[in-house]
Amino acid sequence: MNPRNPMTHPPTISFVALSAAAAMACLLMPPACPSGVDQEPPTPTPAPTGWSAEIHRDAYGVPSIVGDRLADLAFGDGYAQAEDRLAAMLLSYARARGREAERFGETCAPSCVNRDRSARLLRAEASAHTTYEALSEDEREIVDAFVAGVGHFIDSQPGGDVPQQALDYPPDPIDVLALSNYTMVGRQFTEAVQDRQSGGWVWDGGAGHGGESNGWSVREGGQVFVQADPHTPWDDFNWLWEHRWFTRDGAFSATGGTTTGLPGFVHAATPHHAWSYTRTGVDRGDCAVVQLSEDGAQYLRGGEWLDLQVVTEEILVAGQDPVTLEVMMTVDGPIFEVADVDGSEGGYVAAMSMLGEARQFLQTLAMAEAGSLTDFKAAIGQQQVSGFQMFYGDRDGELFYAWAGRIYDRNEDPAEPRAWNQCQPIWGEGQAFTGIRPFSGIPQSETPGVLGDVQFFQGSNAPNFILEGGDWGIRLSDYPDYVHTATEFVALPARPQRVTDLLGAGAHTSPGMLELSMDTYVLAAEWTLPALALAVDGFVADGGVLTEQESAGVQLLADWDLVCDLESAAYTLWRELATNVATTGYYLSSIRNTYPELPGDPSVIPATVLETFVGFFQGAVATVPRDPDGAIRPWGEINVIDRETGDVPLGAGGSDTQTMWQGSSRIDARDADDVSHVTGGSNFMMSTRYDLDSGDVEVWSISAKGQSEDPQSAHYDDQTHLYVQRGYKASTVSMDVATAEENVESRITVGVP
């Protein structure tokens, strides 16, 4: 049987008891499907209940929302977010629900039809309906109030001066909850597909989520520092939005960033504690294989035959005919491919533990309300986040680290672990998932690493506990392989090693921590350049001849101070070299895991590897951007942030070189002028310091793309220009209402009767 991918066939929700064979007929010949379609669940409409809030904006347009209750804060938050980013919110909601083609199809088809097909497999809209009905009265009011705030902004615009989609499809609670689920299951689905691709299969259903980040919590003497630096795409919901929430009675105070389109906080600081996430985490999604019965009505899971559920999805496309998709659902997730498996028909399932869960942002409010580390751990124990590293510090001097997430407990013999980075059968007895792994079974520690007078947790991609022997009182061998799919490292990669070195140096202050977070020293180059010099010497000794440009490149790198900045042509060449090497699946930033003797003894590298290194260097010299006179162009000329008000040169390092401060741009996507356009990287950065003696709190933050999506706004690119200068702005320090009212540039009161 030839493999069939539901996404390659031409996508109200109907749960129809169809056989797998009939489902295939529907995929190939839509007329063969049942014509009846059940009505989709009604969209709830929030009823105004007297919500009101004050919105105070500072010099950078960051809003402080002040109200009596959390629902009032959510109402004001919805209004302020819509004021800043309504277009991004509308697009994110449409994408989460798989309705982009319906709402934007005249400008985005056919690419958005493919995205909608992927989104419908994720079932985020269905999860939103299920979650909304299950919310408590207080939780539902927060969702309703946020949506009402968005609607109040839309209604308040003179002459309907808002995107047409806001009038045709006014946001509702399902939009918000679908987005909350979509941000989690999207990453899980991507990992499941990647597991299948590791076997040579090719997915054509669209791209997924990826990312890295920096984060740490540090205690030194009488102070605690917490750093947040998520490396994400700078688009739609990934573009974090900064806000502050204060209840008038002081019971709730928090400042931080949230997913555009949602209330809550991705990372935050409160008077008591701060936390940050990084985007690296547990193995969140799995490719699980089930067998299908001969009549196609059931699938075999864990030795038990279960009924297959088929969902008829109809994707409306503005100005075009609708597209129909049949989604075959199992209890673990959708089947994304049907193919021959060991001589019988089988289904490849994207097993997603976040299926049906859409309370992620509500969990973050509980995290912000926590009055102790115990309360905070109870909040993250709700497991409404699919998998991230988390760093916590508080004014009591406590530090905490968790490899936090909601993942399936894979049923396996510890003596015979299965390779969960590939598709694994779950049809046999004892093979199926056994539920959600409890939070207590996830790597976590209150025992930080110690370097001199500094105690710390850090996870700038790789945490220190992955080293041989472990650290922080935990080690990889304490947990099943599927909880952490990395192998033990001999040496940390460049970025986490650089962070560890800098944190261990001690004598930290707030300005020093801000500078550290935007460090652009290329530690991988320090490790590798001696090996390159040895390789070039060997090449010449063996009769090789360097061109004039190659000789100049060798000298340029030899004279380099190993710092990435706007004026550095050496970094431009180094980035070209590192990226070329990365195309092979090997990263120079991890070279010491193979050759820990570097940089001191490059002779440990085999001659065959050194020869390859010379080839990569010669390739980099040949392709690196040059000016008309042949000189290598400095980094600031070819690495820019696109803003409608004009491109802004960025001195942050590219992702392949693993500097601390990152702006992700792709060499293979350079424009005709050889300029790379940064589309992600260090996003909304925040640094918090607690003085354990005085109780003072300092918060500093910066957003790469600013507060507003409107090019006419003063807050469209003001932070961008500060960001590229490695600057931060002071945020609310004492976090009380009085402070929130200081230095206010605008103040409005919004409400509904």
N, C-alpha and C positions, 0 to 999 in steps of 0.2 A: 504494500500500500504506500502511495506517495504521501509524504508529510503534508498536512494542511494547516494553515495558520488562519484562524478566524479573522485576523486583522486584514487579510488580503482580499476578503470578499465583501461585496456590497451588502449605519446603524442608523409620559406613557410607559410604561413598564408592565409586562405581563409575565406571570409565573405559570408556565405551561408544562404539563407532564408529558414531555416528548421523549422518545427513545433517542439514543445517540445517533442511530442511523437516520432517523427523521431529522434530527438537528443538522446533520451533514447535508441532507437534502435541502433544508432551509438555507444553509450557507451558500450552496451552489445554485439553487433554484428557488428564490424567495416565494414564487407563487405556490410552492408545495407546502408552505407554512400555514397554520391555522389563521383565518382571517380575523377572528375575534381578538380584541386587545382590551384587557381590563383597564379601568380608569386608574390613572396614577393617584397616589394619595393627595388629598387637598393640601394646598400650601397654606400654612398658618399665617394669620395676619395679626401682628401685635396690636393690642388695644392700649392706647395711651392711658397712663395711670398717674399723671401728675409729676412726671420726671422733670427735673431741672438741674442745671449745672452752670457754673461760671467757667469761662475759658480764658486764661491769662496767657498771652504769648510773649516770649522774651525777645531779645534782639536778633536771634536767629530763627524766630518763628516757632520755637518749640512750645507746645501748649502744656500748661498745668491745668488739669481738670479738677475743679473743686465742687463737691456736692455733699449731701447728707448721708447717702447710702451708696453701696456699690452699683446699684442699678442707675442712680443718677450719674455716677462717673461713667458708666458704660454709655449712657445716652449722650453725654457731652463728648465722649470719645468718638462715637459714631459721627457726630456732627463735625468735629475737628478733622478726623481722618478724611471725610468726604470733601471738606474744604481744601485739603492739601492734595489728595490723590484719588479722586472719584473715578477717573478713567482707569487707573490701575486696578482699583477695587472691582469695577464692573467686568474687566477682562479676566481677572482672577476668578471671580465667581462663575463666569461663563465656562472657563476652562475646567474648573473643578467639577462642574455638573455635566461636562460633555456637551455643552450647548453653545460653544463658540461659533460654530457654523450657522446656527440658528440666529444668533444675536449680532454677529459680525461678518456673516458669510459673504456679503457682497465685496468685502475688502480683503478677506483672508483665505477664501477657498482657492485651491483644494487642500492646502496644507492643514488648515484648521479641521477639515473633515477627518484627516488621519489622527490628529490630536484628540478629537472627540471620540473616535473609535477606541483609542487607548484609555481615555477617561471612563468610558462606559464599562470597560472591563473591571475598573477599580471599584465600581459600585459606591462611589462617594455620596451620590445623591440619595440612594437607598439607605445608606448608613446614617445620613442626616435625618431622614424621616424617623428612623428607628430611635435614634438618640433623642430627638426632640420630644418624643412621646414619653421617654424614660426619665427626663430631667426632673429634678425637684422643682417645686414652685419658685424658690429663690434663684436657682440656676436658670430656669426658663425666663425669669424676669430680666436677668442680665442680658441674655441673647435678644429678647424682645426690645429691651431699651436701646441696645446698640443699634439695632436695625431701625428703630424709630428715630434715633438721632441722625442716621444717614438720610432717612426720608425727610426729616425736618429741614435739613440743609437743602435737599433737592427742591422741596416745596417753597423754600424761602428765596430762591433765585429769581430775580425779576425777568419776566418774559420767558421763563423756562430755559435760561442760559446755562444748560448742562448738556452733556452728551445725550443723543437721542435714545440710546439704550437705557439711560436712567429713567426716562419717561415710559418707554415701551416695556421694560422689565425692571420695575423698581425692586431694589434688594429686599429680600425676605429672610426669615430665620434659617430656611433651608440653605440659602446661599452661604451663610456664615458657617453653619455646621458642616456643609459639604466641603468647603475650603479647609476647615479644621481637619477633616479626615483625609482629604486629598494630599495635604502636605506631608502626611505620614505614610499612607499606603503607596504613594508615588515612588518613594524610595524603596519600599519593600518590593514592589513589582519590578523595579529596575534590577534589583539584586537577583530576583528569581530568573529574569530573562538572561542576565549575565551568567548565571549558573548553566543555563542551557547553551549559551554561546560558547562556553568553555569546551563543549563537545563538538564545535565546528558548525553549529546551527546559526543561521543568520536571521535576525529579527528586523522587520521592516515597519514596525508599528510606531516609530517615533522615539525620540530621545527621552531619557529619564533624568534623574537627579544624581548629582555627585557632589563632592566638596571636601574641603579640609578646613582647618581652623587653628587658632592659637587660644590657649586658655591656661590659667593657673590661679592658685590661691597660695598665699605666702604669709608666714608669720616670722617676724624678726623683732626681737626685743618687745617693745610695747606697742606694736602696730601690726595690722593685718591688711594685706592687699589682695584684691581680686581683679583679674583682667578678663575681659571679654573681647574676642576678635574673631568672629565667624567669617570664614571665607566662603562666600556664596555668589551665585549669579546676581547681577544688579538689575533684575527685571521683575515685573509684576509682583507676586506675593513675596518673593525672596528679598525685595528691597525693604529692609527693616525701617519702621517708622518710629521715631522717638516721641515719647510722651511721659507725663507725670500724673499720678493720681493721688488726691488727698481728700479724705473725708474731714468735715469740719470739726468733728470731735477728736481727731487725731488717731482714730482706731486703725486707719489704713493709710499708709504713705509709701509710695514706691515710684521710682524713676527707672526708665530703661527703654528697650526697643521691643516692638512687636511685629509680627507678620502683617504686612499690609493687607487690610481686609478683615482683621480679627482684633477683638479686645485682648487684654491680657499682656503677658510679658514673655518674650523668648529668653532674655536675660535681664536682670534687674538688680537694683540696690534699694534697701529699705533702711530705716534707722537702726535695725538690728543686724541685718545680714545682707550679703550679696551672693549672687551665683552667676555662672556662665556655662554655656554649652559649647562643645565643639561638634562639628558635623561628622567626625569619624566615630564609629561606634561598633556595637555588636553586629553579628551577621543577622540582619533584620528580616530578610526574605529568602524563601527557599523554593527551588524547583522540585516538586514532589510528583512522582509518577504513579498513576492508578491504572488498573485494568478496566476496560469497558465490557459489559456483558454482550453476548452474541446478539440479543435483541436490542441492545443499545439503551435500555431503560435504566440501567443501574451502573454503578462503578464499585470496584472492589477496593476497600480501604481497611487496613488492619485486620484482614481476614473476614470482613463482614460486607455483604452487599447492601449498598445504600441507593436510594432513588436519586437519579440525576435530575437536577432542576435546570430548566432552560428559560432564560429571560429574553423576551423579544424587545429589542431596543430599536427605536426609530429616531434617527438623527435628522432633524429638520435643517435644511440648508437655505438660507435666504436667497430668493430668486431662482431656486433650482428644485428639482424633485428630491424628496427625502431619500435617505439611505437606510437600509435595514440591516441589523446585525443580530445574530442569535448568540447570546452569551451562555455557555454551559457552566453551571455553578456547582461546586462541591462545598462541603462544610468548611474546607480550608481556604477556598478561593476559586477563581475562575480557571477553566482549562484554556490555555492560550495556544496549544498545538495538539492535534490528533495525529498519531503516527503508529507504525508497527513497533511493538515492544515485545521482544522475545517471541515473535511469531503470532501475537494476537494484538487486537486493537487496543491502544492505550492512550491515556490523556496526560499531558504535561500541565501540572497545576501550579499557578503562582500562589504559593501558600503565604498568606498575609495575616499576621496576628492582629493587625489593627482593623481588620474587616469588621464593620459595624460599630467602630469606636470613633467618636467625634468630640471628645471632651478635653482635648489637649489644652486649649486656652483656659478652660475652667480649672484644670489642675494647676496652672501657673498662678492663678489668683490665690489658691490655697497655699502654694509655695511662698507667695509674697506675704500672706497673713501669718505665717509661722512665727511663733515667739521663741522657739528654741530649735536646736539641731534635731531633737527628737521629733518635734512637730514637722520640721522640714522633710525628714526622712519618711514620715507617714504620708506627706503630700505626694512625694515622688513615687511612693509605693502604690499609688493609684495606677501607675504604669499606663498612662495615656500618651506617652511619647515612645516612638518606635525604636529609638536607639541612638544615644549620644554619650559622649563623655561629659561629666558634670563636675564643676569645681565650686566649692562653697567655702566662705569664710565669714566670721561674725565678730561682733564687738566684745564677745566673751572670750575671744582668742581661739575659738575652735575652728579647725579646718576639716573638710570632708571631701572625699573623691568617690565617684560612682561611675561605673560603666553601665549607665542607666538605660533601661529599655524594656519594651514589651516584646518578648520573643517566645516562640513555641518551645516547649520541652521536647526535644527530639528523643524518641525512644530508641536507645541503642545500648549495646554492651560496652562499658567503658574500656574493656580489654580489646575490643575490635571497633574502634571509632570509624564512622563513615565520613567520607569526604563531602561535606555539605557545601563546598564551593562548586559542586557538580550536582546534576539531577540524581535524586535517590528514590528508589521505589518505596512506597508505603502501603502496597496492597497486601503484603503478607501479615500473618498474625504476629502481633507484637511490634510491628514496624511503624504504625501510625503515631502521629503526635499525641501526647497525653495531656494536653492543656497548656496553659501559660506558665512559663517558668517563674516562680515567685521572685520578688525583689531580693529576698535574702539569698537567692542563688546566683546573683549577679555580682561581679567583682566590685568591691567597695572597701574603703579604708578610712579610718580616723588616725592612722599612723603615718604622718608625712615623712618624706625623705629628709635627711639632715645633711647639710653642708656647712660646716663651721657653726655660725650663730643663726643660720637660716633654716627654717623648716618649710617644706613646700610640696605641693602636688602640681604637676604640669602635664599637659597633653597636647603639645603642638604637633599634631598628627599622632605621634607615638608616645604613650606614657612610659615612665621608667620601669614599671613593673613587668614589662615584657623582656627585660634583660635576663640573661641566665642567672638563676638564683633568686630572681624576683626583687622587689623593693616594696616599700610601704606596707610590709607585713603580708603581702599577697604575691602570688606568682601564677603563671599560666596553668601550671599543672594542678592548681587547686580547683580548676573548673573544667567541665567537658570541652572538648575541642570546638564544638559548635558555638559555644558562648563567645569565644574569641578565636577567630580563624587564623591569626598570625602565628608564626613559629617564634620560638625564643630567639632573641637577638644577642649577638656577641657585643655589639656596639650600637648605640642609638644612631638613627639618621641625623643629618646635619642640623635640621631646624630644632628638634627637641634637644639635641646636644648643645646647641648654641644657647637656648633658653636656660638649660641647666647650668651651663657655665656662668651666664650673666646673673642668674638668680643667686647662685652660690657665692658670687663675689661680695654680697652683703652691702651694708651701709646704704640701704635703699631709702629714697624719698619719693614723694609724688612726682616731681619733675623727672627724676631718674627713671621711674617706672614708665612714664609716658615716652621717654626717649627709647627705653628698652623695647617697648612694644612696636616701635617703628624702625628698629634696627635693620640695616640692609647689608651687614657684613656677610660675605658669601663663604661660609665655613667649608662648604664642599669644594670650593676652589683651593682653599688652603690645603685640603687633604690631597687633592688630585694634581695640582700643577707640578709638583716635583716628579710625579709619574710621567706627565706629559713631557717634561724636559728630558727625562731619561729615555723616553720613547723616541723623541726627536734625535737625541745624540746617537742612539743606536741605529736609527734610520740612516743618518749621515755616515756613520762609521761603516755601514754595510754598502756604501756607494750611492745611497739615495741623494737626490739633489732637491733642495727647497727652492721654490720660486721666490721672486723678490717679495711678493705679497705675503707668502708664507713665512719668510724670514722676518718681515716686519711684524707679522702677527705674533710670532714667538717672542719678540722683544717687547711688544705691547703688553702681553700677559705677564712677562717677567717684571715689568716696571709697575704693574697694577697694584693699588693699595687694597684690593679685594673688597672694595665697597661699591655697591650699586648706587649711582646717582645720575642726575640729569646730564652731566658733562662727560660721563664715562663711556668712551669708545671701547675700552677693554671689556667692560661688562657686556656690551652689545655682542662682541665676539664670543665671550664665554657662554652667553645665553644660547647663541647659535650652536655651539659645540654641545652643550648639555642637552638641548632639545633634540639634536640629531642622535645622540646616544640613546635618549629616551624612546625613540621610535623602535628600538629593539626590545623594549620592555625592561631595560636595565636603567637604573638611575644613579648618577654620580653621587647624589646626596646620601646614598646608602652604601657606598663602596667600602666603608670600614667594617661593615658586617661580614664582608668576605675577606678583606685585608686589614685587620685591626692594627697592623704595624704602621699604617699610613698616618701622617705624612712622613714619618721619620725614616722609613726604609722602603722606598718604592721598588727596590729590587725583588721584593717578594711577589710582584706581579709577573706572571709568566710572559715570556717573550712574545708568544702568539697574541696575547691580549694587548700588549704594548703596540704591536704592529697594527692591530685594529684601531687602537686609540689614535695613531698617526693618521690613519685613513679618515676618521671622523673629523679630526682637526683640519685636514686638507679640504674636506667637504665644507666645513664651516667657513673657512677663508674664501672659498669660491662663491658661497651663497649669501654671505653677510651683506647687509645694505651698505652702500658706499655713496659718497657724494660725487659730483662730476669729475673731481680731480683724483678719484680713486681712494680717498681716505675713508676709513670706517666711520660711519655716522654715530655721533653720541646718542646715548639711550634716550634722552629727552626729546630728540627729534623724531624718533620712530615709535614712541610709546605714549599714547594719549588717551584721555578720557573724553568721549564724545559728549558735548553739551550743545544744545541748539544755540546757545550764546557764543559758541566757539570752542574748539578743541583746547584741552588743558593738558600740558605735558606732565607726565607722572614718573617719579623716580623710584617707585616701588619695584621690587624684583618680579620677574615672571615666575610662574608656578614651577617650572621645571628646574629652577635653580634653588628653591627652598630657602629664600630669605625670610626673615620674620615678617616684614611688611610686604604684602603681596598685592599685585594688580595682575589679574590673569588675562593674558592676551595670547593669541595663537600665531606662530610663525607662518603656518600654512594658510592663514586668513589675512595676510598683509594686503593692503590695497595696492593700487597701481604705483603709488609713490613710496612703496615699501614701509608704510606706516602700519603699526599694529594698534588696533583699537581695543582698549581694555573693556571687558564685558563683565568682570566680576573680580573677586578678591576680598581684601579686608573691607568689610561692609560698614556696619554701625559698630564702632569700637567704644568701649567704656572701661574706665579704670576707677576703682573704688578703694579708698583707704580709711580704715578705722583706727583711731587713736584709742588704745585700750585704757589709758590713764584718764584722759579728759572726756572720752566719749564722743569726741568730734568725728564727723564724717565728711570726707571730701570725695566728690564725684566729678569725673571729667569724661567728656564724650566727644565724638566726631562722627559725622555721617558722610561717606564718600560722595553721595549724590544729593545731599541736602534734604530739606524738609518737604519741598513742594515740587510737583510735577509740572507746574505752570511756568513756562519760560518768561512770562511777564512778571512773575513774582520776584520780590527782592530776595526770597529764600529759595530760589531755584538752584543757584550755584554759589551762594556765599560760603557755605561750608566746604564745597569742592575746592575752592581756592585756598582755604585754610588747611584742608586735608593734604593737598599736594605739597604744602610747606611743612609737613610733619607736625601740624598744630592740633591741639585739642581746645575745646571751650569748657569753661567751668559750668557744671550743672548745679542743681539745687543741692546745697550742702547740708543744712540742718533739717531739711525735709519737713518743715512745718508750713502751715498756711501763711503765716506772716512772711516767711522767706519767699514763698511762691508769689506774693504780691509785690515784692521788691523788683525794681528794674523791669517792670512790665511795660511793653510797648503798645499792647492793645488788650482790651478786656471787654468781653461780651457775656451776657447772660442768655441762655437758651432754655426753652422749656415747652412742654405741652400741657394743656389744662387737664 
